[in-house]
C-alpha cells in the first residue's frame, strides 16, 4: 500500500514566501474568507471564475462546468479513482477473483 497521505514535496520546492504573501493579502482584503479554516462553499463562483481565467494560460481553457473543487487532495484522489476504476472493490465484495 502506498502512503499517499504522506506524499509531500521537499519544503525547498514549495513557494513558501509567495504563499505567505498571498495569504496575508487575502487576510487583509477578505478576513472572513480565512476565518473558518476551510472552504465553506466549494462552488464559490468567484473561485471558479478565477480558475477558468487561469486555465487560459495552461494552454487548454476550461469551462466552469468542467471544474470540480474539492475539500482536500484525498477527496480529489478518491473522485479521480472512482472516475477511472471499476466500482466493485474485490476485497469488499463477495465476488471471487479468477486467475
C-alpha positions as CSV (number, residue, x, y, z in Angstrom):
1,X,0.0,0.0,0.0
2,X,1.3,3.4,-0.9
3,X,1.2,6.1,1.8
4,X,-0.5,8.7,-0.3
5,X,-1.3,11.0,2.6
6,X,2.4,11.4,3.3
7,X,3.3,12.3,-0.3
8,X,4.7,15.8,0.3
9,X,7.4,17.6,-1.8
10,X,10.6,18.8,-0.1
11,X,10.0,22.2,1.5
12,X,12.6,23.8,-0.7
13,X,10.4,23.0,-3.7
14,X,7.4,24.9,-2.3
15,X,7.0,28.7,-2.8
16,X,6.5,29.3,0.9
17,X,7.3,33.1,0.9
18,X,4.9,33.7,-2.0
19,X,2.1,31.7,-0.3
20,X,2.6,33.6,2.9
21,X,2.3,36.9,1.0
22,X,-0.8,35.7,-0.8
23,X,-2.5,34.5,2.4
24,X,-1.6,37.8,4.2
25,X,-3.1,39.8,1.3
26,X,-6.3,37.7,1.4
27,X,-6.5,38.1,5.1
28,X,-6.3,41.8,4.8
29,X,-8.8,42.1,1.9
30,X,-11.3,39.4,3.0
31,X,-10.7,38.5,6.6
32,X,-13.9,36.4,6.8
33,X,-12.7,34.1,4.0
34,X,-9.9,32.6,6.0
35,X,-11.7,32.8,9.4
36,X,-13.3,29.4,9.1
37,X,-10.1,27.5,8.4
38,X,-11.7,25.7,5.5
39,X,-13.8,26.3,2.4
40,X,-17.4,26.5,3.3
41,X,-18.9,26.8,-0.2
42,X,-17.0,24.6,-2.5
43,X,-18.8,26.0,-5.6
44,X,-17.8,29.6,-4.8
45,X,-18.5,31.4,-8.1
46,X,-15.5,33.8,-7.7
47,X,-13.1,30.8,-7.2
48,X,-14.5,29.0,-10.2
49,X,-14.2,32.2,-12.4
50,X,-10.6,32.7,-11.3
51,X,-9.8,29.1,-12.1
52,X,-11.4,29.5,-15.6
53,X,-9.4,32.7,-16.1
54,X,-6.1,31.0,-15.1
55,X,-6.8,28.0,-17.3
56,X,-6.3,30.2,-20.3
57,X,-2.6,30.3,-19.5
58,X,-2.5,26.5,-19.2
59,X,-3.0,26.0,-22.9
60,X,-6.4,24.4,-22.6
61,X,-9.1,26.7,-21.4
62,X,-11.7,25.1,-19.2
63,X,-15.4,25.7,-18.8
64,X,-16.8,26.4,-15.4
65,X,-18.8,23.1,-15.6
66,X,-15.6,21.2,-16.0
67,X,-14.1,22.3,-12.7
68,X,-14.6,20.3,-9.6
69,X,-13.4,22.0,-6.4
70,X,-12.7,19.5,-3.6
71,X,-12.1,19.9,0.1
72,X,-8.8,18.0,0.1
73,X,-6.3,16.1,-2.0
74,X,-7.7,12.9,-0.6
75,X,-11.2,13.7,-1.8
76,X,-9.8,14.7,-5.2
77,X,-7.9,11.5,-5.5
78,X,-10.9,9.5,-4.5
79,X,-13.0,11.2,-7.1
80,X,-10.4,10.5,-9.8
81,X,-10.1,6.9,-8.8
82,X,-13.9,6.5,-8.9
83,X,-14.0,8.0,-12.4
84,X,-11.5,5.6,-13.9
85,X,-11.8,2.3,-11.9
86,X,-14.3,-0.5,-11.6
87,X,-16.8,0.4,-8.8
88,X,-16.7,-3.1,-7.5
89,X,-13.9,-3.4,-4.9
90,X,-12.9,-7.1,-4.8
91,X,-11.8,-7.1,-1.1
92,X,-15.1,-5.6,-0.1
93,X,-17.4,-7.8,-2.1
94,X,-18.4,-11.5,-2.3
95,X,-17.2,-11.7,-5.9
96,X,-14.4,-14.1,-6.3
97,X,-11.4,-13.1,-8.4
98,X,-10.4,-15.6,-11.1
99,X,-6.8,-16.1,-12.1
